[in-house]
């Protein structure tokens, strides 16, 4: 159970909306909270991280690309500039 205090103007608007919708203030508040939480959950599901987490740090079947990047770069540069 939850009790909240609303500013007078907001409660008045909520009462008006409940009458217009032929509903109760409680039902409208529950629906608003459910909608808010669903929206929040959807944002987490569709975040940039969650959409690409299986790809981060993976390139050419190398799962340690971020760790090995400097080593690979050093090797490429040494091979390119090695005149021996």
C-alpha positions as a Markdown table, in Angstrom:
| # | Residue | x | y | z |
|---|---|---|---|---|
| 1 | Unk | 0.0 | 0.0 | 0.0 |
| 2 | Unk | 1.2 | 3.5 | -0.8 |
| 3 | Unk | 0.0 | 6.9 | 0.2 |
| 4 | Unk | 1.1 | 10.0 | -1.5 |
| 5 | Unk | 0.4 | 13.7 | -1.1 |
| 6 | Unk | -0.2 | 15.7 | -4.3 |
| 7 | Unk | -0.2 | 19.4 | -4.7 |
| 8 | Unk | -3.7 | 20.8 | -4.8 |
| 9 | Unk | -3.6 | 21.6 | -8.5 |
| 10 | Unk | -2.3 | 18.2 | -9.5 |
| 11 | Unk | -5.0 | 16.4 | -7.4 |
| 12 | Unk | -7.6 | 18.6 | -8.9 |
| 13 | Unk | -6.5 | 17.7 | -12.5 |
| 14 | Unk | -6.4 | 14.1 | -11.5 |
| 15 | Unk | -9.9 | 14.2 | -10.2 |
| 16 | Unk | -11.1 | 15.9 | -13.4 |
| 17 | Unk | -9.3 | 13.3 | -15.5 |
| 18 | Unk | -10.9 | 10.5 | -13.4 |
| 19 | Unk | -14.4 | 11.9 | -14.0 |
| 20 | Unk | -13.8 | 12.4 | -17.7 |
| 21 | Unk | -12.5 | 8.8 | -18.0 |
| 22 | Unk | -15.3 | 7.5 | -15.8 |
| 23 | Unk | -12.6 | 6.0 | -13.6 |
| 24 | Unk | -11.1 | 6.5 | -10.2 |
| 25 | Unk | -8.0 | 8.4 | -9.2 |
| 26 | Unk | -6.4 | 5.2 | -7.9 |
| 27 | Unk | -6.9 | 3.4 | -11.2 |
| 28 | Unk | -5.4 | 6.3 | -13.2 |
| 29 | Unk | -2.4 | 6.5 | -10.8 |
| 30 | Unk | -1.8 | 2.7 | -11.1 |
| 31 | Unk | -2.0 | 2.9 | -14.9 |
| 32 | Unk | 0.4 | 5.8 | -14.9 |
| 33 | Unk | 2.9 | 4.0 | -12.7 |
| 34 | Unk | 2.6 | 0.8 | -14.8 |
| 35 | Unk | 3.2 | 2.8 | -17.9 |
| 36 | Unk | 6.2 | 4.6 | -16.4 |
| 37 | Unk | 7.8 | 1.4 | -15.2 |
| 38 | Unk | 7.2 | -0.3 | -18.6 |
| 39 | Unk | 8.8 | 2.7 | -20.3 |
| 40 | Unk | 11.8 | 2.5 | -18.0 |
| 41 | Unk | 12.2 | -1.2 | -18.5 |
| 42 | Unk | 12.0 | -0.7 | -22.3 |
| 43 | Unk | 14.8 | 2.0 | -22.1 |
| 44 | Unk | 17.0 | -0.5 | -20.2 |
| 45 | Unk | 16.3 | -3.2 | -22.8 |
| 46 | Unk | 17.0 | -0.9 | -25.7 |
| 47 | Unk | 20.0 | 0.9 | -24.3 |
| 48 | Unk | 23.1 | 1.2 | -26.5 |
| 49 | Unk | 24.9 | -1.1 | -24.2 |
| 50 | Unk | 22.3 | -3.8 | -24.1 |
| 51 | Unk | 21.9 | -3.7 | -27.9 |
| 52 | Unk | 25.6 | -4.1 | -28.5 |
| 53 | Unk | 27.0 | -5.9 | -25.5 |
| 54 | Unk | 27.6 | -9.1 | -27.4 |
| 55 | Unk | 29.7 | -7.2 | -29.9 |
| 56 | Unk | 31.8 | -5.0 | -27.5 |
| 57 | Unk | 35.5 | -5.9 | -27.8 |
| 58 | Unk | 34.9 | -8.5 | -30.4 |
| 59 | Unk | 36.4 | -8.2 | -33.9 |
| 60 | Unk | 37.6 | -10.9 | -36.2 |
| 61 | Unk | 36.9 | -13.6 | -33.6 |
| 62 | Unk | 39.2 | -11.9 | -31.1 |
| 63 | Unk | 37.3 | -11.6 | -27.9 |
| 64 | Unk | 40.2 | -9.8 | -26.2 |
| 65 | Unk | 40.6 | -7.0 | -28.8 |
| 66 | Unk | 40.5 | -4.2 | -26.2 |
| 67 | Unk | 43.2 | -6.0 | -24.2 |
| 68 | Unk | 45.4 | -7.0 | -27.1 |
| 69 | Unk | 45.0 | -3.9 | -29.2 |
| 70 | Unk | 48.3 | -2.3 | -28.2 |
| 71 | Unk | 50.2 | -5.6 | -28.7 |
| 72 | Unk | 48.6 | -6.0 | -32.2 |
| 73 | Unk | 49.3 | -2.4 | -33.2 |
| 74 | Unk | 53.0 | -2.8 | -32.0 |
| 75 | Unk | 53.3 | -5.9 | -34.1 |
| 76 | Unk | 51.8 | -4.3 | -37.3 |
| 77 | Unk | 54.0 | -1.2 | -36.9 |
| 78 | Unk | 57.1 | -3.3 | -36.3 |
| 79 | Unk | 56.4 | -5.5 | -39.4 |
| 80 | Unk | 55.7 | -2.4 | -41.5 |
| 81 | Unk | 58.8 | -0.5 | -40.5 |
| 82 | Unk | 61.2 | -3.4 | -40.0 |
| 83 | Unk | 63.8 | -3.2 | -42.7 |
| 84 | Unk | 65.8 | -6.3 | -41.7 |
